[in-house]
């Protein structure tokens, strides 16, 4: 058995939750924050049989996409604070897969 942690952008979370349900994948959905922009994201926690991990990865890959956005970072200089929009890639998914020594459902 494996435990899959999938951290996805909020824009992809509802569709991903729907696709998990359609594919019989039980997932716990948690609101989370982090990353470079400190924006909200969603973390899914999934306990799954070893042979089903590839199915989970396929659903994640098909439904979580990177996109480009403009952000305005604040840069301190001698003239004061300067901001100029910068284009960055956001989204997609960060996925961790860990072994599970024991699993019980009560």
Secondary structure, DSSP 8 states (H G I E B T S, - for coil): -EEEEEEEEHHHHHHHHHHHHHTT---EEEEEEETTTTEEEEEEEEEE-GGGHHHHHHHHHHH--EEEEEEEEEEEETTEEEEEEEEEEEESEEEEEEE-S-----
